[in-house]
Amino acid sequence: MTFTSWQFGVFVAVVFVTYYLPPVKSFQVQWLVLASLVFYGYGQPELPPLLAIAVLGSLIIGFMSTGRFDSSMPRRQPAPFVQMPIEFGS
């Protein structure tokens, strides 16, 4: 799906309208992740698993850096200077 195709126009319109529907307000981020998996998988079906792994890795690293996995730890601010190099492979 290219940015100049009519399929992309319909896809963006559906994603945009659904994003702002009241029932979707509680899971807008998940909706955008799902929409990106569909978008990237439309033309190259081998990309969604890689994108899903990257998203899950970012989620786990984000939870670990804020202490959300361990309820006994006090919540703290994320450490982007630690998280970003791990995510981007630097």
PyMOL CGO cylinders between C-alpha atoms (Angstrom):
from pymol import cmd
from pymol.cgo import CYLINDER

trace = [
    CYLINDER, 0.00, 0.00, 0.00, 1.64, 3.22, -1.13, 0.3, 1, 1, 1, 1, 1, 1,
    CYLINDER, 1.64, 3.22, -1.13, 0.85, 6.66, 0.21, 0.3, 1, 1, 1, 1, 1, 1,
    CYLINDER, 0.85, 6.66, 0.21, -0.64, 7.69, -3.14, 0.3, 1, 1, 1, 1, 1, 1,
    CYLINDER, -0.64, 7.69, -3.14, -3.05, 4.76, -3.50, 0.3, 1, 1, 1, 1, 1, 1,
    CYLINDER, -3.05, 4.76, -3.50, -6.77, 4.92, -2.84, 0.3, 1, 1, 1, 1, 1, 1,
    CYLINDER, -6.77, 4.92, -2.84, -6.39, 1.97, -0.45, 0.3, 1, 1, 1, 1, 1, 1,
    CYLINDER, -6.39, 1.97, -0.45, -4.16, 4.10, 1.76, 0.3, 1, 1, 1, 1, 1, 1,
    CYLINDER, -4.16, 4.10, 1.76, -6.72, 6.91, 1.74, 0.3, 1, 1, 1, 1, 1, 1,
    CYLINDER, -6.72, 6.91, 1.74, -9.47, 4.53, 2.88, 0.3, 1, 1, 1, 1, 1, 1,
    CYLINDER, -9.47, 4.53, 2.88, -7.13, 2.98, 5.47, 0.3, 1, 1, 1, 1, 1, 1,
    CYLINDER, -7.13, 2.98, 5.47, -6.17, 6.35, 6.97, 0.3, 1, 1, 1, 1, 1, 1,
    CYLINDER, -6.17, 6.35, 6.97, -9.80, 7.50, 7.04, 0.3, 1, 1, 1, 1, 1, 1,
    CYLINDER, -9.80, 7.50, 7.04, -10.92, 4.32, 8.86, 0.3, 1, 1, 1, 1, 1, 1,
    CYLINDER, -10.92, 4.32, 8.86, -8.03, 4.50, 11.35, 0.3, 1, 1, 1, 1, 1, 1,
    CYLINDER, -8.03, 4.50, 11.35, -8.56, 8.22, 11.98, 0.3, 1, 1, 1, 1, 1, 1,
    CYLINDER, -8.56, 8.22, 11.98, -12.31, 7.98, 12.50, 0.3, 1, 1, 1, 1, 1, 1,
    CYLINDER, -12.31, 7.98, 12.50, -12.02, 4.88, 14.69, 0.3, 1, 1, 1, 1, 1, 1,
    CYLINDER, -12.02, 4.88, 14.69, -9.27, 6.49, 16.78, 0.3, 1, 1, 1, 1, 1, 1,
    CYLINDER, -9.27, 6.49, 16.78, -11.62, 9.26, 17.90, 0.3, 1, 1, 1, 1, 1, 1,
    CYLINDER, -11.62, 9.26, 17.90, -14.69, 7.10, 18.61, 0.3, 1, 1, 1, 1, 1, 1,
    CYLINDER, -14.69, 7.10, 18.61, -15.67, 7.23, 22.30, 0.3, 1, 1, 1, 1, 1, 1,
    CYLINDER, -15.67, 7.23, 22.30, -15.52, 3.42, 22.84, 0.3, 1, 1, 1, 1, 1, 1,
    CYLINDER, -15.52, 3.42, 22.84, -11.93, 3.38, 21.56, 0.3, 1, 1, 1, 1, 1, 1,
    CYLINDER, -11.93, 3.38, 21.56, -10.66, 6.12, 23.91, 0.3, 1, 1, 1, 1, 1, 1,
    CYLINDER, -10.66, 6.12, 23.91, -9.43, 3.56, 26.44, 0.3, 1, 1, 1, 1, 1, 1,
    CYLINDER, -9.43, 3.56, 26.44, -7.17, 1.72, 23.98, 0.3, 1, 1, 1, 1, 1, 1,
    CYLINDER, -7.17, 1.72, 23.98, -6.06, 4.27, 21.40, 0.3, 1, 1, 1, 1, 1, 1,
    CYLINDER, -6.06, 4.27, 21.40, -2.40, 3.28, 21.58, 0.3, 1, 1, 1, 1, 1, 1,
    CYLINDER, -2.40, 3.28, 21.58, -3.23, -0.37, 20.99, 0.3, 1, 1, 1, 1, 1, 1,
    CYLINDER, -3.23, -0.37, 20.99, -5.41, 0.65, 18.05, 0.3, 1, 1, 1, 1, 1, 1,
    CYLINDER, -5.41, 0.65, 18.05, -2.52, 2.56, 16.47, 0.3, 1, 1, 1, 1, 1, 1,
    CYLINDER, -2.52, 2.56, 16.47, -0.14, -0.37, 17.00, 0.3, 1, 1, 1, 1, 1, 1,
    CYLINDER, -0.14, -0.37, 17.00, -2.64, -2.73, 15.37, 0.3, 1, 1, 1, 1, 1, 1,
    CYLINDER, -2.64, -2.73, 15.37, -3.17, -0.29, 12.48, 0.3, 1, 1, 1, 1, 1, 1,
    CYLINDER, -3.17, -0.29, 12.48, 0.58, -0.03, 11.92, 0.3, 1, 1, 1, 1, 1, 1,
    CYLINDER, 0.58, -0.03, 11.92, 0.89, -3.84, 11.87, 0.3, 1, 1, 1, 1, 1, 1,
    CYLINDER, 0.89, -3.84, 11.87, -1.86, -3.99, 9.24, 0.3, 1, 1, 1, 1, 1, 1,
    CYLINDER, -1.86, -3.99, 9.24, -0.28, -1.17, 7.20, 0.3, 1, 1, 1, 1, 1, 1,
    CYLINDER, -0.28, -1.17, 7.20, 3.18, -2.71, 7.15, 0.3, 1, 1, 1, 1, 1, 1,
    CYLINDER, 3.18, -2.71, 7.15, 1.83, -6.22, 6.65, 0.3, 1, 1, 1, 1, 1, 1,
    CYLINDER, 1.83, -6.22, 6.65, -0.32, -5.25, 3.66, 0.3, 1, 1, 1, 1, 1, 1,
    CYLINDER, -0.32, -5.25, 3.66, 2.62, -5.14, 1.26, 0.3, 1, 1, 1, 1, 1, 1,
    CYLINDER, 2.62, -5.14, 1.26, 5.22, -7.23, 3.06, 0.3, 1, 1, 1, 1, 1, 1,
    CYLINDER, 5.22, -7.23, 3.06, 3.78, -9.96, 5.29, 0.3, 1, 1, 1, 1, 1, 1,
    CYLINDER, 3.78, -9.96, 5.29, 7.18, -10.68, 6.84, 0.3, 1, 1, 1, 1, 1, 1,
    CYLINDER, 7.18, -10.68, 6.84, 7.35, -7.25, 8.56, 0.3, 1, 1, 1, 1, 1, 1,
    CYLINDER, 7.35, -7.25, 8.56, 4.54, -7.46, 11.19, 0.3, 1, 1, 1, 1, 1, 1,
    CYLINDER, 4.54, -7.46, 11.19, 6.27, -10.14, 13.30, 0.3, 1, 1, 1, 1, 1, 1,
    CYLINDER, 6.27, -10.14, 13.30, 9.43, -8.03, 13.39, 0.3, 1, 1, 1, 1, 1, 1,
    CYLINDER, 9.43, -8.03, 13.39, 7.45, -4.92, 14.28, 0.3, 1, 1, 1, 1, 1, 1,
    CYLINDER, 7.45, -4.92, 14.28, 5.53, -6.83, 16.97, 0.3, 1, 1, 1, 1, 1, 1,
    CYLINDER, 5.53, -6.83, 16.97, 8.82, -8.01, 18.50, 0.3, 1, 1, 1, 1, 1, 1,
    CYLINDER, 8.82, -8.01, 18.50, 10.13, -4.43, 18.50, 0.3, 1, 1, 1, 1, 1, 1,
    CYLINDER, 10.13, -4.43, 18.50, 6.95, -3.11, 20.12, 0.3, 1, 1, 1, 1, 1, 1,
    CYLINDER, 6.95, -3.11, 20.12, 6.94, -5.82, 22.80, 0.3, 1, 1, 1, 1, 1, 1,
    CYLINDER, 6.94, -5.82, 22.80, 10.64, -5.25, 23.47, 0.3, 1, 1, 1, 1, 1, 1,
    CYLINDER, 10.64, -5.25, 23.47, 10.05, -1.53, 23.90, 0.3, 1, 1, 1, 1, 1, 1,
    CYLINDER, 10.05, -1.53, 23.90, 7.10, -2.22, 26.19, 0.3, 1, 1, 1, 1, 1, 1,
    CYLINDER, 7.10, -2.22, 26.19, 9.14, -4.57, 28.38, 0.3, 1, 1, 1, 1, 1, 1,
    CYLINDER, 9.14, -4.57, 28.38, 12.11, -2.19, 28.56, 0.3, 1, 1, 1, 1, 1, 1,
    CYLINDER, 12.11, -2.19, 28.56, 9.76, 0.68, 29.37, 0.3, 1, 1, 1, 1, 1, 1,
    CYLINDER, 9.76, 0.68, 29.37, 8.10, -1.28, 32.16, 0.3, 1, 1, 1, 1, 1, 1,
    CYLINDER, 8.10, -1.28, 32.16, 11.47, -2.35, 33.54, 0.3, 1, 1, 1, 1, 1, 1,
    CYLINDER, 11.47, -2.35, 33.54, 12.81, 1.21, 33.52, 0.3, 1, 1, 1, 1, 1, 1,
    CYLINDER, 12.81, 1.21, 33.52, 9.77, 2.55, 35.40, 0.3, 1, 1, 1, 1, 1, 1,
    CYLINDER, 9.77, 2.55, 35.40, 9.55, -0.30, 37.91, 0.3, 1, 1, 1, 1, 1, 1,
    CYLINDER, 9.55, -0.30, 37.91, 6.07, -1.41, 36.83, 0.3, 1, 1, 1, 1, 1, 1,
    CYLINDER, 6.07, -1.41, 36.83, 7.00, -5.12, 36.87, 0.3, 1, 1, 1, 1, 1, 1,
    CYLINDER, 7.00, -5.12, 36.87, 7.81, -5.03, 40.56, 0.3, 1, 1, 1, 1, 1, 1,
    CYLINDER, 7.81, -5.03, 40.56, 4.98, -3.68, 42.71, 0.3, 1, 1, 1, 1, 1, 1,
    CYLINDER, 4.98, -3.68, 42.71, 7.25, -3.39, 45.76, 0.3, 1, 1, 1, 1, 1, 1,
    CYLINDER, 7.25, -3.39, 45.76, 9.42, -0.81, 43.98, 0.3, 1, 1, 1, 1, 1, 1,
    CYLINDER, 9.42, -0.81, 43.98, 8.33, 2.83, 44.05, 0.3, 1, 1, 1, 1, 1, 1,
    CYLINDER, 8.33, 2.83, 44.05, 7.41, 4.21, 40.64, 0.3, 1, 1, 1, 1, 1, 1,
    CYLINDER, 7.41, 4.21, 40.64, 10.07, 6.35, 39.08, 0.3, 1, 1, 1, 1, 1, 1,
    CYLINDER, 10.07, 6.35, 39.08, 10.55, 8.32, 35.91, 0.3, 1, 1, 1, 1, 1, 1,
    CYLINDER, 10.55, 8.32, 35.91, 11.66, 6.38, 32.83, 0.3, 1, 1, 1, 1, 1, 1,
    CYLINDER, 11.66, 6.38, 32.83, 15.31, 6.60, 31.96, 0.3, 1, 1, 1, 1, 1, 1,
    CYLINDER, 15.31, 6.60, 31.96, 15.33, 7.40, 28.22, 0.3, 1, 1, 1, 1, 1, 1,
    CYLINDER, 15.33, 7.40, 28.22, 19.13, 7.63, 28.11, 0.3, 1, 1, 1, 1, 1, 1,
    CYLINDER, 19.13, 7.63, 28.11, 19.19, 3.95, 29.12, 0.3, 1, 1, 1, 1, 1, 1,
    CYLINDER, 19.19, 3.95, 29.12, 16.13, 2.78, 27.22, 0.3, 1, 1, 1, 1, 1, 1,
    CYLINDER, 16.13, 2.78, 27.22, 16.79, 4.33, 23.79, 0.3, 1, 1, 1, 1, 1, 1,
    CYLINDER, 16.79, 4.33, 23.79, 20.28, 2.86, 23.17, 0.3, 1, 1, 1, 1, 1, 1,
    CYLINDER, 20.28, 2.86, 23.17, 18.95, -0.60, 24.05, 0.3, 1, 1, 1, 1, 1, 1,
    CYLINDER, 18.95, -0.60, 24.05, 15.97, -0.22, 21.70, 0.3, 1, 1, 1, 1, 1, 1,
    CYLINDER, 15.97, -0.22, 21.70, 17.96, 1.20, 18.82, 0.3, 1, 1, 1, 1, 1, 1,
    CYLINDER, 17.96, 1.20, 18.82, 20.87, -1.19, 19.20, 0.3, 1, 1, 1, 1, 1, 1,
    CYLINDER, 20.87, -1.19, 19.20, 23.55, 1.43, 19.87, 0.3, 1, 1, 1, 1, 1, 1,
]
cmd.load_cgo(trace, "trace")
